[in-house]
Amino acid sequence: MSRCKPNWQIILALFFSLSLALAPTIAEARAGSSYGSPSSSFGSRGVRTYEPNSAQPLSRSATPAPSYAPSSPSYSPAYGGGSFFQRHPFLTGLAGGLIGSWLFGHMGYAGDGLMHGPSMFGSLFELLIIGLLIYFAFRLIRGWAFSGGWPSGGSLMPRAAGAATPAQPYRGQDINVGDADLNAFQGLHAAIQEAWSAGDLGRMRQLMTPEMVGYFSEELTRNASQGMQNVVANVQLEKGELTEAWEEGEMQYATTYMRWRANDYVTRLGRPPGSPDSLVSGDPRTAVESEELWTFVRRRGGQWLLSAIQQV
């Protein structure tokens, strides 16, 4: 029985040491992404997919996210990311080792391994003092690093005087589109709404990119599995305006602002129109207004296809 007490004390002390060294890292790990229902902004816009454009960012896209932040082309999350302890695991391990060595050297675990009376409380008090000193030292170093004491990325190398500004990311070449293209965008908008309302995937494949067909197919499948159908009728485009157009090699892109109205409602499949239990949501008699950015893509000289939708 006399051997159980020091074993428990050692385990408790080790747990305290690990908790102290890892506490900031665990706390920061709580901050992260939360994934809920799919966003209504999805698709791809070529090299401008993740570029801010006064609309809701594209949360679903087949285009890989760039390694730089929009406001800083040279930024790379691979450098300078995470907490001080994540970026300096050697210092974290060293601190844990120092505490551990002190514990095993000063806890009185010798001979019979017992810790008695005032000696026990004195050792625990010393442990607390040393732990707090190490904790506050790490916090001080971490605060200094993030307040500008170190250059971005934690490098101690000084910046070269007069260093050249990093090159901006490639955005493609701006182009102009004609009236025929604008009319094509309006026709695509109406045709896609009609195909969606009818659940016609075959027609959608002629009007949008395979990526967009996949997203629409997911939504249609979800509605069908729930026995519902989204009806969009009497579509009226109130305003269509080109916001940007560019080309990347042989591929051309154009983004347009669209404000439109339509009767948008959800019904139950297999119910006769007008029956009391057929309507799930919305009002077939009242039009609702929407504002969106639609991006279209084509190979130079080819047919325009829908490649992205963003809510405004």
PEBEL-V267821 format. One record per pair of residues at least 6 apart in sequence whose ideal C-beta (glycine too) atoms are under 7 Angstrom apart, sorted by the first residue. I is the first residue (numbers start at 1). J is the second residue. D is the distance in Angstrom with one decimal. If there is no record, write none. Layout:
BEGIN
I/J/D  I/J/D
END
This chain:
BEGIN
2/112/6.5  2/114/6.5  3/113/6.5  5/114/6.8  6/109/5.3  6/113/4.1  6/114/6.6  6/115/6.6  9/107/6.7  9/115/6.4  10/109/6.9  13/103/4.8  13/107/6.9  13/127/6.8  14/100/6.8  17/96/5.6  17/99/4.3  17/100/6.0  18/96/6.6  20/131/5.1  20/135/5.9  21/92/5.3  21/95/5.5  21/96/4.7  24/83/5.5  24/85/5.7  25/83/5.4  25/85/4.8  25/86/5.9  28/83/4.9  38/60/6.3  39/59/3.9  39/60/6.4  40/311/5.4  41/56/4.3  41/57/6.6  41/58/5.3  41/59/6.0  41/309/6.5  41/310/4.4  41/311/5.3  42/58/6.1  42/59/6.9  42/60/3.9  42/61/6.7  42/215/5.1  42/308/7.0  42/309/6.5  43/58/6.2  43/61/6.3  43/211/6.4  43/212/5.5  43/295/6.6  43/307/5.3  43/308/2.9  43/309/6.0  44/61/5.1  44/62/5.7  44/63/4.4  44/211/6.1  44/307/5.6  44/308/5.8  45/253/6.3  45/255/6.9  45/295/4.9  45/307/6.8  45/308/5.1  46/172/6.5  46/248/5.2  46/251/6.6  46/253/5.2  47/170/5.6  47/171/6.0  47/172/5.5  47/248/5.9  48/171/6.2  48/172/7.0  49/58/6.0  49/61/5.5  49/63/4.3  50/65/6.0  50/66/6.1  50/70/6.7  51/70/6.3  52/70/5.8  53/255/6.9  53/293/6.8  55/293/4.5  55/310/3.9  55/311/6.6  55/312/5.1  56/310/5.3  56/311/4.4  58/308/6.2  58/310/6.5  60/215/6.6  62/211/4.8  66/169/6.7  67/76/5.2  67/77/6.9  68/74/6.6  68/75/5.1  68/76/6.6  68/169/6.5  69/75/4.4  73/166/5.3  73/167/7.0  73/168/5.5  73/169/5.2  74/166/3.8  79/153/3.6  80/152/5.4  80/153/4.0  80/154/5.3  84/138/6.7  84/141/6.5  84/142/3.8  84/145/6.1  85/92/4.6  87/154/5.7  95/134/5.3  99/130/6.8  99/131/6.8  102/130/6.6  106/123/6.2  107/115/6.3  107/123/5.7  108/115/4.7  108/119/5.8  108/123/6.8  115/123/6.8  145/154/6.9  150/156/6.7  151/159/6.3  171/246/6.9  172/246/3.9  172/247/5.9  172/248/4.5  173/246/6.0  173/247/5.3  174/245/6.9  174/246/5.2  175/245/5.1  175/246/5.9  175/247/5.2  175/252/6.5  176/245/6.7  177/242/6.4  177/245/5.0  177/254/5.4  181/254/6.6  181/304/6.9  182/240/6.8  182/242/6.6  184/304/5.1  185/240/6.6  185/256/5.3  185/296/6.0  185/304/6.8  186/237/5.8  186/240/5.7  188/207/5.9  188/296/6.8  188/304/6.4  188/306/6.1  189/237/6.2  189/258/6.2  189/294/6.6  190/235/5.6  191/207/5.7  192/204/7.0  192/207/5.3  192/208/6.7  192/306/6.1  193/232/4.9  193/235/4.8  193/262/6.8  195/203/4.0  195/204/4.9  195/207/6.5  196/216/6.5  196/232/6.2  197/231/5.3  197/232/4.6  197/233/6.5  199/220/5.3  199/229/6.8  201/213/6.8  201/217/5.9  201/220/6.9  204/213/5.4  204/216/5.7  205/213/5.5  207/305/6.6  207/306/6.2  208/305/5.3  208/306/3.9  209/297/6.6  209/305/5.3  209/306/6.9  209/307/4.9  212/306/5.5  212/307/6.4  223/229/6.1  223/230/6.1  227/268/5.8  227/269/5.1  228/266/5.4  228/267/7.0  228/268/6.1  228/269/6.5  228/280/5.7  229/266/6.9  229/267/5.4  229/269/5.5  230/266/5.3  231/265/5.6  231/267/6.1  232/262/5.1  232/264/5.2  233/262/6.5  233/263/4.6  234/262/5.9  234/263/5.0  234/287/6.6  235/260/6.2  235/262/4.4  236/260/6.2  236/261/4.9  236/262/6.9  237/258/6.4  237/260/4.8  238/259/4.9  238/260/5.9  238/261/6.2  239/259/4.4  240/256/5.8  240/258/5.4  241/256/6.4  241/257/4.6  242/254/6.4  242/256/5.3  243/255/5.0  243/256/6.4  243/257/5.4  243/293/6.7  244/255/5.1  245/253/6.7  245/254/4.2  246/253/5.6  250/299/5.4  250/300/5.1  251/297/6.2  251/299/6.2  252/297/6.9  252/298/5.5  252/300/5.7  253/295/6.2  253/297/5.2  254/296/5.1  255/293/5.6  255/295/4.5  256/294/5.5  257/293/5.8  258/292/5.4  258/294/5.6  259/289/6.8  259/291/5.0  260/290/5.8  261/287/4.5  261/288/6.8  261/289/5.0  262/287/6.1  262/288/6.9  263/284/5.6  263/287/5.4  264/282/5.6  264/288/5.2  265/279/6.6  265/281/6.5  265/282/2.8  265/283/6.1  265/284/5.2  266/280/4.2  266/281/4.7  266/282/5.7  267/278/5.1  267/279/6.0  267/280/6.2  268/277/6.7  268/278/5.4  268/280/6.0  271/277/6.2  271/278/3.6  272/278/6.7  291/312/4.0  292/309/5.8  292/310/6.4  292/311/5.9  292/312/6.0  293/310/4.3  293/312/6.2  294/306/6.3  294/309/5.7  295/307/5.2  295/308/4.0  296/304/4.4  296/305/6.4  296/306/5.9  296/307/6.3  297/305/5.8  297/307/4.2  298/304/4.7  298/305/6.4
END
